[in-house]
């Protein structure tokens, strides 16, 4: 399973990358806005940091023509750009054309299996079901991930599922059990995934026992 980090914060990306488990980055206008910096230099800096690993950057046009124009500009910024396009009719028109042009796309704001199926049929490189927002609305977002895993594998669609709007490690684990290709994880959630109280206790005990032995052997 690939881990993308869902942030536009360069420090977070650099730190998470240092842990050795980051396969890419996703951003959206909200995450970019949170940083309070210009879009273009921010995206370019993330792309440079990631090397050849994918970086999703989102269009803000609502018509296919505008989305296509933005997508082509974004794709010119770096070879690892993935253009994030919202799930809607105009968006899927754009995705179809971009996939024919060889520009990678990530269909965002996917909340139903029907939408995910359409994204795959349009030729999306990635499709992002927003599990946390579905949970927030009182349903189970992970059901959608299971449905998309089943549909894509039944028909052999090459579209990769990015489990997005992740709120907690359980979302990632469940997605991994079902074979989702990617989880895009907020920095805090990724940080949490490294920890377990028994690991901390175990490390303390091993260290204490080691130090005790050194004392017994007169080495301390
Ligand atoms: O990047 C898309 C998605 O992960 C946003 O998540 O937390 O705003 O629902 P959230």
py3Dmol code that shows the C-alpha trace and the ligand (Angstrom):
import py3Dmol

protein = """\
ATOM      1  CA  UNK A   1       0.000   0.000   0.000  1.00  0.00           C
ATOM      2  CA  UNK A   2       1.257   3.467  -0.829  1.00  0.00           C
ATOM      3  CA  UNK A   3       1.149   6.280   1.728  1.00  0.00           C
ATOM      4  CA  UNK A   4       0.650   9.807   0.485  1.00  0.00           C
ATOM      5  CA  UNK A   5       0.770  12.656   2.954  1.00  0.00           C
ATOM      6  CA  UNK A   6      -2.260  14.940   2.777  1.00  0.00           C
ATOM      7  CA  UNK A   7      -0.772  18.370   3.407  1.00  0.00           C
ATOM      8  CA  UNK A   8       0.713  21.423   1.718  1.00  0.00           C
ATOM      9  CA  UNK A   9       3.037  22.110   4.647  1.00  0.00           C
ATOM     10  CA  UNK A  10       6.643  21.721   3.496  1.00  0.00           C
ATOM     11  CA  UNK A  11       7.977  21.074   7.010  1.00  0.00           C
ATOM     12  CA  UNK A  12       5.455  18.283   7.562  1.00  0.00           C
ATOM     13  CA  UNK A  13       6.275  16.734   4.187  1.00  0.00           C
ATOM     14  CA  UNK A  14      10.010  16.926   4.873  1.00  0.00           C
ATOM     15  CA  UNK A  15       9.596  15.399   8.344  1.00  0.00           C
ATOM     16  CA  UNK A  16       7.295  12.588   7.172  1.00  0.00           C
ATOM     17  CA  UNK A  17       9.585  11.862   4.248  1.00  0.00           C
ATOM     18  CA  UNK A  18      12.438  11.482   6.721  1.00  0.00           C
ATOM     19  CA  UNK A  19      10.526   8.570   8.269  1.00  0.00           C
ATOM     20  CA  UNK A  20      10.949   6.731   4.964  1.00  0.00           C
ATOM     21  CA  UNK A  21       7.323   5.857   4.219  1.00  0.00           C
ATOM     22  CA  UNK A  22       6.052   8.660   1.964  1.00  0.00           C
ATOM     23  CA  UNK A  23       5.140   7.707  -1.619  1.00  0.00           C
ATOM     24  CA  UNK A  24       3.567  11.013  -2.649  1.00  0.00           C
ATOM     25  CA  UNK A  25       1.615  14.098  -1.566  1.00  0.00           C
ATOM     26  CA  UNK A  26      -1.948  15.319  -2.026  1.00  0.00           C
ATOM     27  CA  UNK A  27      -3.098  18.903  -1.609  1.00  0.00           C
ATOM     28  CA  UNK A  28      -6.358  20.748  -2.084  1.00  0.00           C
ATOM     29  CA  UNK A  29      -7.320  24.445  -2.063  1.00  0.00           C
ATOM     30  CA  UNK A  30      -8.084  24.303   1.673  1.00  0.00           C
ATOM     31  CA  UNK A  31      -4.686  22.796   2.521  1.00  0.00           C
ATOM     32  CA  UNK A  32      -2.913  25.304   0.251  1.00  0.00           C
ATOM     33  CA  UNK A  33      -4.932  28.166   1.817  1.00  0.00           C
ATOM     34  CA  UNK A  34      -3.933  27.019   5.313  1.00  0.00           C
ATOM     35  CA  UNK A  35      -0.275  27.714   4.466  1.00  0.00           C
ATOM     36  CA  UNK A  36      -1.031  31.328   3.427  1.00  0.00           C
ATOM     37  CA  UNK A  37       1.506  31.189   0.581  1.00  0.00           C
ATOM     38  CA  UNK A  38       1.265  31.499  -3.220  1.00  0.00           C
ATOM     39  CA  UNK A  39      -0.024  28.362  -4.991  1.00  0.00           C
ATOM     40  CA  UNK A  40       2.623  28.003  -7.719  1.00  0.00           C
ATOM     41  CA  UNK A  41       5.818  28.204  -5.626  1.00  0.00           C
ATOM     42  CA  UNK A  42       4.246  25.988  -2.957  1.00  0.00           C
ATOM     43  CA  UNK A  43       3.315  23.263  -5.435  1.00  0.00           C
ATOM     44  CA  UNK A  44       6.655  23.505  -7.220  1.00  0.00           C
ATOM     45  CA  UNK A  45       8.544  23.190  -3.917  1.00  0.00           C
ATOM     46  CA  UNK A  46       6.522  20.091  -2.979  1.00  0.00           C
ATOM     47  CA  UNK A  47       7.135  18.552  -6.408  1.00  0.00           C
ATOM     48  CA  UNK A  48      10.859  19.147  -6.095  1.00  0.00           C
ATOM     49  CA  UNK A  49      10.924  17.582  -2.641  1.00  0.00           C
ATOM     50  CA  UNK A  50       9.088  14.513  -3.909  1.00  0.00           C
ATOM     51  CA  UNK A  51      11.347  13.927  -6.929  1.00  0.00           C
ATOM     52  CA  UNK A  52       9.462  11.492  -9.147  1.00  0.00           C
ATOM     53  CA  UNK A  53       6.730  10.701  -6.583  1.00  0.00           C
ATOM     54  CA  UNK A  54       3.220  11.991  -7.433  1.00  0.00           C
ATOM     55  CA  UNK A  55       1.925  15.316  -6.107  1.00  0.00           C
ATOM     56  CA  UNK A  56      -1.777  16.124  -6.513  1.00  0.00           C
ATOM     57  CA  UNK A  57      -2.703  19.773  -7.096  1.00  0.00           C
ATOM     58  CA  UNK A  58      -6.318  20.802  -7.637  1.00  0.00           C
ATOM     59  CA  UNK A  59      -7.992  22.918 -10.305  1.00  0.00           C
ATOM     60  CA  UNK A  60     -10.557  25.532  -9.274  1.00  0.00           C
ATOM     61  CA  UNK A  61     -12.455  26.022 -12.546  1.00  0.00           C
ATOM     62  CA  UNK A  62     -15.960  24.612 -12.743  1.00  0.00           C
ATOM     63  CA  UNK A  63     -16.168  24.211 -16.545  1.00  0.00           C
ATOM     64  CA  UNK A  64     -14.267  21.553 -18.512  1.00  0.00           C
ATOM     65  CA  UNK A  65     -12.500  24.126 -20.666  1.00  0.00           C
ATOM     66  CA  UNK A  66     -11.139  26.032 -17.686  1.00  0.00           C
ATOM     67  CA  UNK A  67     -10.148  22.792 -15.939  1.00  0.00           C
ATOM     68  CA  UNK A  68      -8.250  21.676 -19.048  1.00  0.00           C
ATOM     69  CA  UNK A  69      -6.400  24.992 -19.295  1.00  0.00           C
ATOM     70  CA  UNK A  70      -5.438  24.860 -15.607  1.00  0.00           C
ATOM     71  CA  UNK A  71      -4.471  21.184 -15.835  1.00  0.00           C
ATOM     72  CA  UNK A  72      -2.107  21.785 -18.752  1.00  0.00           C
ATOM     73  CA  UNK A  73      -0.407  24.622 -16.880  1.00  0.00           C
ATOM     74  CA  UNK A  74      -0.071  22.482 -13.737  1.00  0.00           C
ATOM     75  CA  UNK A  75       1.318  19.559 -15.732  1.00  0.00           C
ATOM     76  CA  UNK A  76       3.953  21.915 -17.175  1.00  0.00           C
ATOM     77  CA  UNK A  77       5.241  22.805 -13.689  1.00  0.00           C
ATOM     78  CA  UNK A  78       6.703  19.366 -12.933  1.00  0.00           C
ATOM     79  CA  UNK A  79       6.737  15.850 -14.310  1.00  0.00           C
ATOM     80  CA  UNK A  80       5.237  14.388 -11.105  1.00  0.00           C
ATOM     81  CA  UNK A  81       2.078  16.550 -11.040  1.00  0.00           C
ATOM     82  CA  UNK A  82      -1.271  14.787 -10.770  1.00  0.00           C
ATOM     83  CA  UNK A  83      -4.185  17.090 -11.564  1.00  0.00           C
ATOM     84  CA  UNK A  84      -6.999  16.889  -9.050  1.00  0.00           C
ATOM     85  CA  UNK A  85     -10.405  17.320 -10.664  1.00  0.00           C
ATOM     86  CA  UNK A  86     -13.729  17.362  -8.813  1.00  0.00           C
ATOM     87  CA  UNK A  87     -16.272  14.624  -9.551  1.00  0.00           C
ATOM     88  CA  UNK A  88     -18.896  16.252 -11.769  1.00  0.00           C
ATOM     89  CA  UNK A  89     -19.913  16.069 -15.442  1.00  0.00           C
ATOM     90  CA  UNK A  90     -17.604  18.911 -16.514  1.00  0.00           C
ATOM     91  CA  UNK A  91     -14.807  17.345 -14.492  1.00  0.00           C
ATOM     92  CA  UNK A  92     -15.206  13.946 -16.142  1.00  0.00           C
ATOM     93  CA  UNK A  93     -15.201  15.573 -19.594  1.00  0.00           C
ATOM     94  CA  UNK A  94     -11.838  17.068 -18.670  1.00  0.00           C
ATOM     95  CA  UNK A  95     -10.519  13.806 -17.186  1.00  0.00           C
ATOM     96  CA  UNK A  96     -11.318  11.928 -20.390  1.00  0.00           C
ATOM     97  CA  UNK A  97      -9.350  14.424 -22.505  1.00  0.00           C
ATOM     98  CA  UNK A  98      -6.461  14.686 -20.033  1.00  0.00           C
ATOM     99  CA  UNK A  99      -6.103  10.907 -19.897  1.00  0.00           C
ATOM    100  CA  UNK A 100      -5.857  10.886 -23.721  1.00  0.00           C
ATOM    101  CA  UNK A 101      -3.145  13.562 -23.432  1.00  0.00           C
ATOM    102  CA  UNK A 102      -1.232  11.454 -20.908  1.00  0.00           C
ATOM    103  CA  UNK A 103      -1.817  13.904 -18.027  1.00  0.00           C
ATOM    104  CA  UNK A 104      -2.411  12.116 -14.729  1.00  0.00           C
ATOM    105  CA  UNK A 105      -5.613  12.886 -12.859  1.00  0.00           C
ATOM    106  CA  UNK A 106      -7.043  12.367  -9.384  1.00  0.00           C
ATOM    107  CA  UNK A 107     -10.848  12.541  -9.201  1.00  0.00           C
ATOM    108  CA  UNK A 108     -11.649  14.160  -5.894  1.00  0.00           C
ATOM    109  CA  UNK A 109     -14.812  14.592  -3.794  1.00  0.00           C
ATOM    110  CA  UNK A 110     -16.018  11.056  -4.533  1.00  0.00           C
ATOM    111  CA  UNK A 111     -18.814  10.014  -2.181  1.00  0.00           C
ATOM    112  CA  UNK A 112     -20.538   7.105  -3.965  1.00  0.00           C
ATOM    113  CA  UNK A 113     -19.642   3.921  -5.844  1.00  0.00           C
ATOM    114  CA  UNK A 114     -21.461   5.231  -8.920  1.00  0.00           C
ATOM    115  CA  UNK A 115     -19.206   8.283  -8.962  1.00  0.00           C
ATOM    116  CA  UNK A 116     -16.141   6.071  -8.520  1.00  0.00           C
ATOM    117  CA  UNK A 117     -17.216   3.852 -11.413  1.00  0.00           C
ATOM    118  CA  UNK A 118     -17.666   6.906 -13.646  1.00  0.00           C
ATOM    119  CA  UNK A 119     -14.207   8.216 -12.670  1.00  0.00           C
ATOM    120  CA  UNK A 120     -12.656   4.886 -13.746  1.00  0.00           C
ATOM    121  CA  UNK A 121     -14.621   4.879 -17.004  1.00  0.00           C
ATOM    122  CA  UNK A 122     -13.420   8.436 -17.734  1.00  0.00           C
ATOM    123  CA  UNK A 123      -9.841   7.178 -17.430  1.00  0.00           C
ATOM    124  CA  UNK A 124      -8.846   8.718 -14.098  1.00  0.00           C
ATOM    125  CA  UNK A 125      -5.408   7.715 -12.841  1.00  0.00           C
ATOM    126  CA  UNK A 126      -6.656   7.953  -9.244  1.00  0.00           C
ATOM    127  CA  UNK A 127     -10.043   8.217  -7.562  1.00  0.00           C
ATOM    128  CA  UNK A 128     -10.334   9.650  -4.053  1.00  0.00           C
ATOM    129  CA  UNK A 129     -13.250   8.514  -1.860  1.00  0.00           C
ATOM    130  CA  UNK A 130     -13.620  10.902   1.112  1.00  0.00           C
ATOM    131  CA  UNK A 131     -14.174   8.438   3.939  1.00  0.00           C
ATOM    132  CA  UNK A 132     -13.990  10.824   6.910  1.00  0.00           C
ATOM    133  CA  UNK A 133     -16.580  13.198   5.492  1.00  0.00           C
ATOM    134  CA  UNK A 134     -18.936  10.253   4.859  1.00  0.00           C
ATOM    135  CA  UNK A 135     -18.437   9.151   8.483  1.00  0.00           C
ATOM    136  CA  UNK A 136     -19.077  12.740   9.616  1.00  0.00           C
ATOM    137  CA  UNK A 137     -22.409  12.658   7.749  1.00  0.00           C
ATOM    138  CA  UNK A 138     -23.477   9.550   9.685  1.00  0.00           C
ATOM    139  CA  UNK A 139     -22.657   6.752   7.210  1.00  0.00           C
ATOM    140  CA  UNK A 140     -19.677   4.399   6.958  1.00  0.00           C
ATOM    141  CA  UNK A 141     -17.078   5.758   4.531  1.00  0.00           C
ATOM    142  CA  UNK A 142     -15.164   2.495   4.457  1.00  0.00           C
ATOM    143  CA  UNK A 143     -18.119   0.723   2.784  1.00  0.00           C
ATOM    144  CA  UNK A 144     -17.425   2.904  -0.261  1.00  0.00           C
ATOM    145  CA  UNK A 145     -13.754   1.877  -0.269  1.00  0.00           C
ATOM    146  CA  UNK A 146     -14.747  -1.816  -0.251  1.00  0.00           C
ATOM    147  CA  UNK A 147     -17.223  -1.243  -3.092  1.00  0.00           C
ATOM    148  CA  UNK A 148     -14.617   0.537  -5.205  1.00  0.00           C
ATOM    149  CA  UNK A 149     -11.991  -2.171  -4.533  1.00  0.00           C
ATOM    150  CA  UNK A 150     -14.513  -4.806  -5.684  1.00  0.00           C
ATOM    151  CA  UNK A 151     -15.659  -2.885  -8.772  1.00  0.00           C
ATOM    152  CA  UNK A 152     -12.192  -1.915  -9.982  1.00  0.00           C
ATOM    153  CA  UNK A 153     -10.830  -5.423  -9.511  1.00  0.00           C
ATOM    154  CA  UNK A 154     -13.906  -7.093 -11.112  1.00  0.00           C
ATOM    155  CA  UNK A 155     -13.394  -5.099 -14.318  1.00  0.00           C
ATOM    156  CA  UNK A 156      -9.625  -4.636 -14.174  1.00  0.00           C
ATOM    157  CA  UNK A 157      -9.810  -0.833 -14.157  1.00  0.00           C
ATOM    158  CA  UNK A 158      -6.292   0.587 -13.781  1.00  0.00           C
ATOM    159  CA  UNK A 159      -7.616   3.527 -11.720  1.00  0.00           C
ATOM    160  CA  UNK A 160      -6.022   3.527  -8.280  1.00  0.00           C
ATOM    161  CA  UNK A 161      -8.064   4.206  -5.164  1.00  0.00           C
ATOM    162  CA  UNK A 162      -6.711   6.922  -2.872  1.00  0.00           C
ATOM    163  CA  UNK A 163      -8.471   6.660   0.474  1.00  0.00           C
ATOM    164  CA  UNK A 164      -8.841  10.336   1.404  1.00  0.00           C
ATOM    165  CA  UNK A 165     -10.306  12.402   4.212  1.00  0.00           C
ATOM    166  CA  UNK A 166      -8.598   9.989   6.581  1.00  0.00           C
ATOM    167  CA  UNK A 167      -9.252  10.800  10.241  1.00  0.00           C
ATOM    168  CA  UNK A 168      -7.556   7.950  12.100  1.00  0.00           C
ATOM    169  CA  UNK A 169      -5.216   4.954  11.609  1.00  0.00           C
ATOM    170  CA  UNK A 170      -8.217   2.577  11.540  1.00  0.00           C
ATOM    171  CA  UNK A 171      -9.232   4.026   8.165  1.00  0.00           C
ATOM    172  CA  UNK A 172      -5.810   3.141   6.753  1.00  0.00           C
ATOM    173  CA  UNK A 173      -5.761  -0.364   8.233  1.00  0.00           C
ATOM    174  CA  UNK A 174      -9.239  -1.224   6.961  1.00  0.00           C
ATOM    175  CA  UNK A 175      -8.365   0.151   3.518  1.00  0.00           C
ATOM    176  CA  UNK A 176      -5.182  -1.932   3.475  1.00  0.00           C
ATOM    177  CA  UNK A 177      -7.161  -5.081   4.385  1.00  0.00           C
ATOM    178  CA  UNK A 178      -9.378  -4.462   1.366  1.00  0.00           C
ATOM    179  CA  UNK A 179      -6.462  -3.755  -0.955  1.00  0.00           C
ATOM    180  CA  UNK A 180      -6.946  -0.028  -1.627  1.00  0.00           C
ATOM    181  CA  UNK A 181      -3.879   1.175  -3.528  1.00  0.00           C
ATOM    182  CA  UNK A 182      -3.145   4.362  -1.586  1.00  0.00           C
ATOM    183  CA  UNK A 183      -4.079   6.116   1.650  1.00  0.00           C
ATOM    184  CA  UNK A 184      -3.503   9.845   1.798  1.00  0.00           C
ATOM    185  CA  UNK A 185      -2.901  10.541   5.422  1.00  0.00           C
ATOM    186  CA  UNK A 186      -2.743  13.799   7.410  1.00  0.00           C
ATOM    187  CA  UNK A 187       0.638  14.302   9.113  1.00  0.00           C
ATOM    188  CA  UNK A 188      -0.808  13.778  12.605  1.00  0.00           C
ATOM    189  CA  UNK A 189      -2.439  10.454  11.686  1.00  0.00           C
ATOM    190  CA  UNK A 190       0.773   9.193  10.069  1.00  0.00           C
ATOM    191  CA  UNK A 191       2.682  10.223  13.187  1.00  0.00           C
ATOM    192  CA  UNK A 192       0.193   8.290  15.362  1.00  0.00           C
ATOM    193  CA  UNK A 193       0.571   5.143  13.265  1.00  0.00           C
ATOM    194  CA  UNK A 194       4.135   4.677  14.504  1.00  0.00           C
ATOM    195  CA  UNK A 195       3.100   4.507  18.149  1.00  0.00           C
ATOM    196  CA  UNK A 196       1.849   1.774  20.448  1.00  0.00           C
ATOM    197  CA  UNK A 197       2.043   1.889  24.267  1.00  0.00           C
ATOM    198  CA  UNK A 198       3.400  -1.683  24.378  1.00  0.00           C
ATOM    199  CA  UNK A 199       6.235  -0.674  22.043  1.00  0.00           C
ATOM    200  CA  UNK A 200       7.180   2.152  24.416  1.00  0.00           C
ATOM    201  CA  UNK A 201       7.001  -0.154  27.462  1.00  0.00           C
ATOM    202  CA  UNK A 202       8.957  -2.849  25.613  1.00  0.00           C
ATOM    203  CA  UNK A 203      11.710  -0.418  24.602  1.00  0.00           C
ATOM    204  CA  UNK A 204      12.005   0.898  28.170  1.00  0.00           C
ATOM    205  CA  UNK A 205      12.297  -2.645  29.538  1.00  0.00           C
ATOM    206  CA  UNK A 206      14.885  -3.747  26.981  1.00  0.00           C
ATOM    207  CA  UNK A 207      16.963  -0.667  27.730  1.00  0.00           C
ATOM    208  CA  UNK A 208      16.663  -1.100  31.512  1.00  0.00           C
ATOM    209  CA  UNK A 209      17.687  -4.774  31.252  1.00  0.00           C
ATOM    210  CA  UNK A 210      20.613  -3.881  29.018  1.00  0.00           C
ATOM    211  CA  UNK A 211      21.815  -1.189  31.434  1.00  0.00           C
ATOM    212  CA  UNK A 212      21.420  -3.597  34.381  1.00  0.00           C
ATOM    213  CA  UNK A 213      23.638  -6.148  32.628  1.00  0.00           C
ATOM    214  CA  UNK A 214      26.269  -3.508  31.894  1.00  0.00           C
ATOM    215  CA  UNK A 215      26.300  -2.602  35.603  1.00  0.00           C
ATOM    216  CA  UNK A 216      26.587  -6.262  36.638  1.00  0.00           C
ATOM    217  CA  UNK A 217      29.520  -6.694  34.264  1.00  0.00           C
ATOM    218  CA  UNK A 218      31.088  -3.540  35.635  1.00  0.00           C
ATOM    219  CA  UNK A 219      30.934  -1.820  32.291  1.00  0.00           C
ATOM    220  CA  UNK A 220      28.648   1.043  33.282  1.00  0.00           C
TER     221      UNK A 220
END
"""
ligand_1 = """\
10
LIG
O -7.295 16.050 0.321
C -8.600 15.610 0.329
C -9.107 15.118 1.655
O -8.184 14.235 2.212
C -9.599 16.188 2.592
O -9.925 15.664 3.838
O -10.189 16.174 6.234
O -10.835 17.902 4.550
O -12.194 15.828 4.840
P -10.847 16.445 4.904
"""
view = py3Dmol.view(width=600, height=400)
view.addModel(protein, "pdb")
view.setStyle({"model": 0}, {"cartoon": {"style": "trace"}})
view.addModel(ligand_1, "xyz")
view.setStyle({"model": 1}, {"stick": {}})
view.zoomTo()
view.show()
